[in-house]
Amino acid sequence: MSDIAIELKGIDKSFGLVHANRDINLRVRKGTIHGIIGENGAGKSTLMSILYGFYQADRGDILVDGAKTDISGPSIAIDKGIGMVHQHFMLVENFTVLENIMLGAEEGQILTSGIARARNELKRLENEYALEVDPDAIIEELPVGLQQRVEILKALYRGAEILILDEPTGVLTPAEADHLFRILAQLKAQGKTIILITHKLREIMAITDEVSVMRRGEMVATRTTADTSVEELAELMVGRRVLLSVEKGPANPGEVKLSVRNLTVRDSRGVPMVKDVSLDVRAGEIVGVAGVAGNGQSELLQAIAGIRRAETGNVTLNGRPIDVTGEADPNELRHRGLAHVPEDRHHMGLVLKFEEAENSILGYHDDPRYLKSFFLDVEAIRADAAEKCARYDIRPPDVRLKTANFSGGNQQKIVLAREMERDPDVIIIGQPTRGVDVGAIEFIHKRIIEMRDAGKAILLVSVELDEIRSLSDRVLVMFDGHVVGERSPETGEGELGLLMAGVTDQEAAE
């Protein structure tokens, strides 16, 4: 038996003119956690999709446990003991946990007996790997951390010995990410082999045994994690030295551009998520909102943007009121100088079936420079999109490519370019670097600071506490829908963490 779980030899894959993988060689040892890192668009997900059978390589061989294997589809990969947890979960949202686990792996003609066996096996897996989850819970009612556990359980239920995780912490809070790492350590201890695709270098250093680096479709290095550093990996990823900290001068706040008073907002279930929140954002400053996901930050941004109706409260933009409790019009707010980078780029920021050029003008398609008489000027739109691709380093720079075919980080750049290039007065940004690699993070952070220094008022929401502290001039902490404190960005993680957990200054002193 080979001690190499997976070996890829000379893997090559192209999509039209895009050469996604170039002669890739990779060896993953059994019983280890092997990280694969690279910039967005480096070819990581394509390579793993070939290993899982979603794509077939144009050239090259796959060896599983030392034996050459033709993986022509996911079912073959599953038969060979390979499971994959995708960045965007493959779950049926209105099914229960147990139904999702069984889906496609039902046993016997009598479903009732199969359900009983599946329930018993699910309980065994939960106990063995500390993956507790209610088997009868509906998927759409579970937080994303538990949905991810369901994806892992689904792979284990199908007998996976090799588990591929694609950007697993991109949608998790720091606490959920820590719990995931404990689960991965437990899986490793049980002899499972884990391939971890991520752009977060500190996670690589914390959890992996070895790490391979991809750049522009090529495998450029493999390192033993203990023998490398964040700085070396970042340079290998990008091909140059990368600034890992945010450089910014002091803020020069001006007049109040965005004012929120006593705002209360309910979610789609009617549950109050924002409770009597008041805040101001001035020209030339970044106000960061810290908090564990699900404490009202999303609903706060949606209400300000006119997407979700508020129950009570007043909001003013450039001194003029926004009808947040009535019929606030997002299009009118855009014309009044408000730009919005939504947290969920797939559902609220982009139309994935549209071309890049079409997405680059969403919400601004009535701009005269995009019109020719009563019709859209397609050539002008594509030329403008090409300029944005160049300025924001969007890869590939193909404005005719469907947006679904861009990596997550490049999709994020498309949204940022569209909103920031309109020269807004106020920018509200949700999770600016979710699912984005280290090189793109550096670029996005610099662009946000440039907007601040140009006098823009910026309200920033992020679950990444390091990001909040690095970018913000003032930090507001939300817990259970309330702003429970305001701090300077120099405040320690411990103090901010207590506020994020709902521990007030008075309770901490006691």
C-alpha positions in Angstrom: 0.0 0.0 0.0 1.3 3.4 -0.9 1.8 6.1 1.7 0.7 8.6 -0.9 -3.1 9.1 -0.9 -3.3 11.2 -4.0 -0.8 11.9 -6.8 -1.4 14.1 -9.8 1.0 13.9 -12.7 1.1 16.5 -15.5 -2.5 17.7 -15.1 -3.4 20.2 -17.8 -6.7 21.9 -18.4 -7.9 24.7 -20.6 -11.3 26.4 -21.0 -11.1 28.0 -24.4 -8.3 30.5 -24.3 -8.0 30.3 -20.5 -5.3 27.8 -19.5 -6.5 27.0 -16.0 -4.0 24.2 -15.1 -0.5 23.9 -16.6 1.3 20.6 -16.1 0.4 20.2 -12.4 2.2 17.7 -10.2 1.1 17.1 -6.7 1.6 14.5 -4.0 -0.6 14.3 -0.8 0.5 12.0 2.0 -2.0 9.8 3.8 -3.3 11.0 7.2 -2.1 14.6 6.7 -3.7 18.0 6.1 -2.3 19.4 2.9 -3.0 23.0 2.1 -3.3 24.4 -1.5 -3.1 28.2 -1.7 -3.0 30.7 -4.5 -4.5 33.9 -5.8 -8.1 33.9 -7.0 -8.0 32.4 -10.5 -4.8 30.5 -9.8 -6.5 27.2 -10.7 -6.9 25.7 -7.3 -10.6 24.9 -7.5 -10.3 23.7 -11.1 -7.6 21.2 -10.0 -9.7 19.9 -7.2 -12.7 19.7 -9.5 -10.7 17.5 -11.8 -9.8 15.3 -8.8 -13.4 15.0 -7.9 -14.6 14.3 -11.4 -16.5 17.5 -12.2 -14.0 18.2 -15.0 -11.8 15.9 -16.9 -8.2 16.9 -17.5 -7.0 17.5 -21.1 -3.8 15.7 -20.2 -2.3 14.0 -17.1 -2.8 11.1 -14.7 -4.5 10.7 -11.3 -3.2 8.1 -8.9 -5.3 7.1 -5.9 -3.5 5.0 -3.3 -0.8 4.4 -5.9 -3.1 3.1 -8.6 -3.8 5.1 -11.8 -7.5 6.0 -11.8 -9.9 7.4 -14.4 -12.2 9.7 -12.5 -14.9 10.4 -15.1 -17.4 11.8 -12.6 -18.2 12.5 -8.9 -19.7 9.1 -8.5 -16.4 7.5 -9.4 -14.5 9.8 -7.0 -16.9 8.8 -4.2 -16.4 5.1 -5.0 -12.7 5.8 -4.7 -13.2 7.3 -1.2 -12.9 11.0 -2.3 -15.4 13.5 -0.9 -15.6 17.2 -1.5 -17.1 20.1 0.5 -17.7 23.0 -1.8 -17.3 26.7 -1.1 -21.0 27.1 -1.9 -22.8 24.2 -0.2 -24.6 21.6 -2.3 -27.6 21.1 0.0 -31.3 21.1 -0.6 -32.4 23.9 1.7 -36.0 22.7 2.4 -34.8 19.1 3.2 -33.8 17.9 6.6 -30.3 17.1 7.6 -31.0 13.3 7.3 -32.6 13.7 3.9 -29.6 15.6 2.6 -27.2 13.0 4.0 -29.1 10.2 2.3 -29.8 12.0 -1.0 -28.3 9.9 -3.8 -27.2 7.2 -1.4 -30.6 5.6 -0.5 -30.5 1.9 0.3 -33.1 -0.8 -0.4 -36.5 -0.7 -2.0 -38.2 0.0 1.3 -37.2 3.6 2.2 -38.3 3.3 5.9 -35.7 0.7 6.7 -33.0 2.7 4.8 -33.9 5.8 6.8 -33.4 3.9 10.1 -30.0 2.6 9.0 -29.0 6.1 7.8 -30.1 7.6 11.2 -28.0 5.1 13.1 -24.9 5.6 10.9 -25.3 9.4 11.1 -25.4 9.1 14.9 -22.2 7.0 14.8 -20.4 9.6 12.6 -21.5 12.5 14.8 -20.1 10.8 17.9 -16.9 9.6 16.3 -16.0 13.0 14.8 -17.7 15.5 17.1 -20.0 16.6 14.4 -23.2 16.9 16.3 -26.2 18.2 14.4 -30.0 17.6 14.7 -30.8 15.1 11.9 -34.4 16.4 11.7 -33.5 20.1 11.4 -34.4 21.9 8.1 -31.2 23.0 6.3 -32.4 26.6 5.6 -33.0 27.1 9.3 -29.4 26.1 10.3 -26.5 28.6 10.6 -23.8 28.2 7.9 -21.4 26.5 10.4 -23.9 23.7 11.0 -24.7 23.5 7.2 -21.0 22.9 6.6 -21.0 20.1 9.2 -23.8 18.5 7.2 -21.6 18.6 4.0 -18.7 16.9 5.9 -21.1 14.3 7.3 -22.5 13.7 3.8 -19.0 12.9 2.5 -18.2 10.7 5.5 -21.5 8.9 5.1 -20.4 8.0 1.6 -17.2 6.5 2.9 -14.7 9.3 2.2 -11.1 8.7 3.2 -9.9 11.7 1.4 -11.8 15.0 2.0 -11.4 18.1 -0.1 -12.5 21.4 1.4 -12.8 24.4 -0.9 -12.5 27.7 1.1 -14.2 26.2 4.1 -14.0 29.3 6.4 -15.1 31.8 3.8 -18.6 31.9 5.3 -17.7 31.1 8.9 -17.3 33.3 11.9 -14.0 33.1 13.8 -15.6 30.9 16.4 -17.1 28.6 13.8 -13.7 28.4 12.0 -12.0 27.4 15.2 -14.5 24.6 15.7 -14.0 23.5 12.1 -10.2 23.2 12.7 -10.9 21.0 15.8 -13.0 18.8 13.6 -10.3 18.6 10.9 -7.7 17.7 13.6 -10.1 14.9 14.8 -10.5 13.6 11.3 -6.8 13.6 10.8 -6.3 11.7 14.1 -8.7 9.1 12.7 -6.5 8.6 9.6 -8.4 10.7 7.1 -6.5 12.7 4.5 -7.6 16.3 4.1 -6.9 18.7 1.2 -7.6 22.3 2.3 -8.0 25.0 -0.3 -7.8 28.4 1.3 -6.5 31.9 0.8 -6.0 32.6 4.5 -2.4 32.1 5.2 -2.7 32.1 9.0 -5.1 29.2 8.8 -2.6 27.3 6.6 0.1 27.9 9.3 -2.2 26.8 12.1 -3.7 23.6 10.7 -1.7 22.0 7.8 1.3 19.7 7.6 2.3 20.6 4.1 1.3 23.4 1.7 1.5 23.7 -2.1 1.4 27.1 -3.8 -0.3 27.7 -7.2 0.2 30.8 -9.3 -1.5 31.5 -12.7 -2.3 27.9 -13.3 1.1 26.4 -12.3 2.3 24.7 -9.1 5.3 26.8 -8.1 6.3 25.3 -4.7 5.5 22.8 -2.0 6.7 23.4 1.6 6.6 21.6 4.9 4.4 24.1 6.9 6.7 24.1 9.9 9.6 25.2 7.6 7.9 28.2 6.0 6.3 31.5 7.0 3.3 33.7 6.1 5.6 36.1 4.4 7.3 33.4 2.1 3.9 31.9 1.2 2.4 35.3 0.3 5.4 36.1 -1.9 5.2 32.7 -3.6 1.4 33.2 -4.2 1.7 36.7 -5.8 5.2 36.6 -7.2 6.3 39.7 -5.3 6.5 40.9 -1.8 3.1 41.5 -0.3 2.1 44.1 2.3 0.4 42.1 5.0 -0.6 45.1 7.1 -2.7 48.1 6.2 -0.8 51.3 5.9 -2.8 54.4 6.5 -2.4 57.9 7.9 -4.7 59.5 10.5 -8.3 60.2 9.4 -9.5 63.8 8.8 -13.2 63.5 9.5 -15.4 66.2 8.0 -19.2 66.7 8.1 -21.7 63.9 8.8 -22.6 62.2 5.5 -24.7 59.3 6.9 -26.7 59.5 10.1 -28.8 56.7 11.6 -31.2 57.3 14.5 -33.1 54.7 16.5 -33.3 52.2 13.7 -35.2 49.0 14.2 -35.4 46.3 11.5 -37.0 42.9 11.4 -35.8 40.0 9.2 -37.9 38.0 6.8 -39.3 35.9 9.7 -40.5 39.0 11.6 -37.7 38.7 14.2 -36.2 42.0 15.3 -32.5 42.0 14.2 -31.6 45.7 14.5 -32.8 47.2 17.8 -32.8 51.0 18.3 -29.4 51.5 16.6 -27.9 55.0 16.2 -24.6 56.0 14.5 -22.9 58.6 12.4 -20.4 58.3 9.6 -18.4 61.4 8.6 -16.6 62.3 5.4 -13.1 61.0 5.4 -13.5 58.3 8.0 -14.1 54.5 8.1 -16.6 53.3 10.8 -16.2 49.5 11.3 -19.0 47.4 12.6 -17.6 44.3 14.5 -19.7 41.4 15.6 -20.4 37.7 15.2 -22.5 37.1 12.0 -26.2 37.1 12.7 -26.3 40.0 15.2 -28.0 42.5 12.9 -25.2 43.7 10.7 -26.7 42.4 7.5 -30.1 43.9 8.2 -28.5 47.2 9.1 -26.8 47.6 5.8 -29.9 46.4 3.9 -32.1 49.0 5.6 -29.7 51.8 4.8 -29.4 50.7 1.2 -33.2 50.6 0.8 -33.4 46.9 0.3 -35.1 46.0 3.5 -37.9 48.1 5.1 -37.2 49.3 8.6 -39.9 49.2 11.3 -38.8 52.5 13.0 -36.0 55.0 12.8 -34.6 57.8 10.7 -31.7 57.8 8.3 -30.3 60.8 6.5 -27.9 60.8 3.5 -26.0 64.0 2.8 -28.4 65.8 5.1 -31.5 64.6 3.3 -33.9 61.9 4.8 -34.2 58.4 3.4 -37.7 56.9 3.7 -36.4 53.7 5.4 -39.8 52.8 6.9 -41.6 53.3 3.6 -40.6 53.1 0.0 -36.9 53.8 0.0 -35.7 53.4 -3.6 -32.2 51.9 -4.0 -31.9 53.4 -7.5 -32.6 56.9 -6.1 -30.1 56.4 -3.3 -27.4 55.5 -5.8 -28.1 58.7 -7.7 -27.9 60.6 -4.4 -24.4 59.3 -3.7 -24.8 56.0 -1.9 -22.8 53.0 -3.0 -23.5 49.5 -1.6 -21.2 46.5 -1.7 -23.5 43.7 -0.4 -22.3 40.9 1.8 -23.7 38.2 -0.5 -22.3 38.9 -4.0 -24.0 35.9 -5.6 -27.6 36.8 -4.5 -27.4 40.6 -4.2 -24.4 41.8 -6.1 -24.3 40.0 -9.4 -26.4 38.1 -11.9 -24.1 35.2 -12.5 -25.5 34.3 -15.9 -24.7 37.8 -17.2 -21.5 38.7 -18.9 -18.9 40.6 -16.8 -19.6 43.8 -18.8 -23.3 43.5 -18.0 -22.6 43.1 -14.3 -20.2 46.1 -14.4 -23.2 48.5 -15.0 -25.9 46.8 -12.9 -27.9 49.6 -11.2 -26.2 52.2 -13.3 -27.5 51.2 -16.7 -29.5 54.5 -17.1 -26.2 56.5 -17.1 -26.1 58.5 -20.3 -22.6 57.3 -21.2 -24.0 53.8 -21.5 -26.9 54.8 -23.8 -27.3 55.4 -27.5 -30.6 57.0 -28.1 -33.1 54.7 -26.3 -30.8 51.7 -26.4 -27.8 50.5 -24.4 -24.5 51.3 -26.1 -22.9 47.8 -25.9 -19.5 48.9 -27.2 -19.3 51.8 -24.7 -20.3 49.4 -21.9 -17.7 46.8 -22.9 -15.0 49.5 -23.2 -15.8 50.8 -19.7 -15.8 47.3 -18.3 -12.4 46.6 -19.9 -11.0 49.8 -18.1 -12.3 48.5 -14.8 -10.8 45.1 -15.4 -7.4 46.8 -15.9 -7.7 49.1 -12.9 -8.9 46.4 -10.5 -6.8 43.5 -12.0 -9.9 41.4 -12.7 -8.8 38.0 -14.1 -9.3 36.9 -16.8 -9.8 40.4 -18.3 -12.6 39.1 -20.6 -15.6 41.3 -20.4 -17.7 38.8 -22.5 -17.1 35.9 -20.0 -20.1 34.8 -17.9 -19.6 36.1 -14.4 -20.3 32.6 -13.0 -16.9 31.6 -14.6 -14.9 34.0 -12.5 -13.4 33.0 -9.2 -15.0 34.3 -6.1 -12.3 37.0 -5.5 -12.6 38.3 -9.0 -16.4 38.4 -8.7 -15.8 40.5 -5.6 -13.6 42.9 -7.6 -16.3 43.3 -10.2 -18.7 44.5 -7.6 -16.2 46.8 -5.9 -15.2 48.3 -9.3 -18.8 49.0 -10.2 -19.6 50.7 -6.9 -16.3 52.5 -6.2 -15.8 53.9 -9.7 -19.1 55.9 -9.4 -17.4 58.5 -7.1 -20.0 58.1 -4.3 -20.2 60.2 -1.2 -21.1 57.3 1.1 -20.0 53.7 0.7 -21.5 50.9 2.8 -19.5 47.7 2.5 -20.4 44.2 3.7 -17.5 41.6 4.0 -15.2 43.3 1.5 -12.7 40.4 1.3 -14.8 37.3 1.9 -13.3 34.5 -0.2 -10.5 36.8 -1.5 -6.8 35.9 -1.7 -4.0 37.8 0.0 -2.9 39.7 -3.1 -6.5 40.9 -3.8 -7.0 41.7 -0.1 -4.0 44.0 -0.2 -5.5 45.7 -3.3 -9.0 46.1 -1.8 -7.7 47.4 1.5 -5.6 50.0 -0.3 -8.6 51.1 -2.4 -10.8 51.5 0.6 -8.2 53.7 2.3 -7.8 55.7 -0.9 -11.6 56.3 -0.9 -11.4 57.4 2.8 -8.5 59.8 2.0 -10.5 61.2 -0.9 -13.2 62.3 1.6 -15.7 59.4 1.3 -17.7 58.3 4.3 -17.4 54.5 4.7 -19.5 52.1 6.9 -17.7 48.7 6.9 -19.1 45.4 8.2 -16.7 42.4 8.5 -16.6 39.3 10.6 -12.8 39.4 10.3 -11.7 41.2 13.4 -8.2 41.9 12.1 -9.8 43.6 9.1 -12.0 45.8 11.2 -9.1 46.8 13.4 -6.8 47.5 10.5 -9.1 49.6 8.3 -11.4 51.4 10.8 -11.0 54.8 12.4 -13.8 53.9 14.9 -15.1 50.5 15.8 -18.8 49.9 16.8 -19.6 46.5 18.2 -23.0 44.9 17.6 -24.5 42.1 19.7 -28.1 40.9 19.6 -29.1 43.8 17.4 -27.7 46.5 19.6 -24.6 48.6 19.4 -23.0 47.6 22.7 -19.9 49.7 22.5 -17.6 52.0 20.6 -13.9 51.6 20.6 -10.7 52.7 18.9 -9.1 50.3 16.4 -6.2 49.9 18.9 -8.5 48.1 21.4 -7.3 44.6 22.1 -9.0 41.5 20.6 -9.9 40.3 24.1 -11.9 43.4 24.9 -13.6 43.5 21.5 -14.3 39.8 21.8 -16.0 40.2 25.1 -18.2 42.9 23.6 -19.0 40.7 20.6 -20.1 38.0 23.1 -22.4 40.5 24.8 -20.3 41.1 27.9 -20.6 44.8 28.7 -17.9 46.9 30.5 -19.8 46.7 33.8 -20.2 42.9 33.6 -16.5 42.5 32.7 -15.6 44.6 35.8 -17.8 42.4 38.0 
